[in-house]
Amino acid sequence: MTFIEQNTARTHAPAEINPEEVRSALGGEILAPGDAGYEEAARIWNGVYDGARPAVVIRCSRPADVTAALSFASSHNLEIAVRGGAHSIAGFSTGDGVAVIDLSPMNEVHVDPAARRATVGGGAVWADVDRATQAHGLATTGGLVSSTGVAGFTLGGGIGWLMRRHGLACDNLLAAEVVTADGRLIRTSESENPELLWGLRGGGGNFGIVTQFEFALHPVGPMVYAGPIFYPPEADIPLLRAFREWAPDASEDITALLNLTTAPPLPVIPKAWHGRKVTALLATSAGPIEEGEGHVERFRAVAEPVADLLGPMPYAAIQTLVDPLWERGVLAYFKATNLARLDDRLIDRLHELHLRAPGPQCEIHVHQMGGAVARVNETATAFAEPAMPYVLNAVTAWRDPGVGKAHREWARAVIQAASDASTGRTYVNFLGDANAARTAYGAETYRRLVALKERYDPTNVFRRNQNVDPRAARGSGAER
């Protein structure tokens, strides 16, 4: 029986699992309930899903392990959850009764400094990549938290500090090795299976398990002009208006965002401001350090800062700056939308929502887009709407489970407030809700993704993601 035939029967109850049978069938490390290390292996970064009980966690060290894990899950009628870095805002990389295919042992990074290329294992996180590439004064666009997985971040697009000069992470993806639903290991590049590469550049984990990425690298660091400036909350409105006026003509060297947040208890922020509402401008220049101050000087005149930490710093430092606030196990929910404009009505509403945020890690991010991102033709990658000027992201995190409802409602209210200014599309990596692919990508891109899904995963084996349903290609359009 083929993989596809086995996976067609997913409505059957999972077969009983004998852990010893699993171990004898696979080469990687296998953890089942009751095994030492299982409880830790079952957890992901987002603590909302700490109660999930996978049937088995299969840690793969090579592509052959991935193929064997797929075969085992199919023969036992187990739904598959793929885990790279395990951030998984929506909890896709774990679940009750699923087979978790865990790529974390595949975290190797090899750098060719002469060719400015990096090959990266499917289980690597951005800290692994930055450590290897910065040794050569090179980098590619990576996550804003260093524990973010390379795979999920890249496959969903990849918004990071280098994007306006060097493009999104997916724009820097040159090639990949992928284990498909039928167990084949195939390579994709501009000259080999190019339509699959198009889908991997923003289409999520719908088409297979990427065991290796190849990225373009660029001269960056080790020192850059970067960091935050913190302002009092009454600066929200003038800062957002200044940001709106500045962003369209800003140098492509600079990538910036405004974060309406609460001051963390850091020694570099005056103690009197700890726990109080603040607005933070965060920026990174990919250009010469001596030019950095000129890119952002107008913001220093908008209001008196609470703390000004924007200046020369190691690139590795800006990549890890917010790591302490987003540790593993935090309870998190994100929601987002693409913005066509940042008008006065929306600015006023965001200020109001900032002031009534229910917790210290309720943040409103307004990301500046444009530059190299906008120069990519909309049909060149699956990333939704590269020409949009801004992305609005509502980020929430909490530790007390009793406050989760209020945090989620607040995040939804932030995005609802932007409904008139939204383009109607969304950056999928910032979504905390499942089943959003159809609206996230837009009709034409979604149709092309469906055709690709029909080719590489017609039975929807890889459905724990922002799912593209292959049945739409057969005239159904029904959601799983």
C-alpha positions, 0 to 999 in steps of 0.5 A: 500500500502506498503512502497516499493510499494509507493516508486516504484512510485517516478517518479510521481510529489510530492503531494501538502503538507498541513503543518497542515496535516503533523503536525497531522500525525507526532510526531516530529517537522515539519517545512515547507516553511513559518514557523518560523525556516524553513530557518535555518532548511533548511541549512546544514554545507556546505554553497554551498547548502544554497539555497536549499528549502526542501518541509519539514524538519521533526525533529525526536526525536525517531525511531517511528518518523523516521518511520512516516516520511518515510511513509509521504514522500512516500505517498507524492512522496517526495524524502528523504534526511537524516540528522545527523550532517548535514556536508554533503560535497556533499549536500546530506542532503538537496535539493529542494522539498525533505523531510528532515528527521532530526535526530538532536534531537536524540543526546543522548550519554550514556556511560558504563565505565565498559563495555567500550561501548557508545550508541550514537543517530543518530543525535549526533556530535562528540563533544557530544560523546567526552564530554560524553566519556572523563568524564570517560577517554575514547574515540573512533575514531572520526572526525577531526572537532567536529561538524561532525556528528557521523552517516555520519562519521562512515557509510563512514569509519571514519578516525580520530586521534585514528585510527592507535591504535584503528581502524577507527570509523566503526571498533569500531561500535559494533551494530546499530538500523536501520529504513529500507526502509519498515519502520521496526526498526531492530538491527544489530550486529555480531550475529543479521543481521551481513551482515547489520553491515558489510555494515554499516561499511563503506558502507554509508547511503545506507541501512537505517536510523541509529537511534542508534550506539553502539561503543567500547571505549578505555582509552584515555586522558584526556591528550595526546601528540598531536598538529601541527608543522608549517614549511615554504613552502620550507620544503614541499619536505623534509618533505614529503620525511621524512614522506614517510620514517617514516610512514611504521615503525612508532609506532601504537600509533601515527597517523599523517598527513601532511597539505600543507596549509596557516598559519591561523591568530592565536596568537600562530603563528608569525604574520609575517607568517599569510596568508603565505604558510606553511606546518603543521605536525599534530599528535596525540599519543594514547600512554603514553605522555612521549613517544610522543616526541620520535615518531616525533623527526625526523621531528624536524630535517628536517627544522626550524619550524615557530611554534612548538605546538606539545606537551601535550594537552587535547584530547578534544583540538586536537578534536576541534583544527581546528573548528574555520576554518570550521564553519557552512556556509563555502563554501566547496568542497573536493576530495580524492584518496587512494595512493599506494605510495608517490613517488618523482614525486608526492611530487614535484607536490604537492609542486607546487600545494601548492604554487599556491593554489587559497585561504587560505583554499586550503589544501593538506592532506596526511594522514598516514594510517596503524596500526590497520586500516591495520590489518582489513581484507579487507572483514571484513568491507565495508571500501574501501581498509584498507591496503592502506598506505596513503590517499590524500585529497584536501580540499577547503573552501571559503567565496566569491561565485565568487572564487568557480570555481577556488577552485574546479578546484584546488582540482581536479588538486591535485587528478589528479596529483596523478593518477599514484600513486593512487590505484583507490579507494577512501575514500567516506567521503572525496568526494565532488562529487556524484555517485562515489560509484562504483569506490570508493569501488572496484568491489568485495565490490561493488557487495556485497554492491549491494546485500545488497542494493537489500535486504534492499532498492530495490527501492533505497529510500535512494539514496541521498548518495554515492549511491549503485544502486540496479538495478545493482543486476538485470543486469542494472548497470545504475546510478540514 
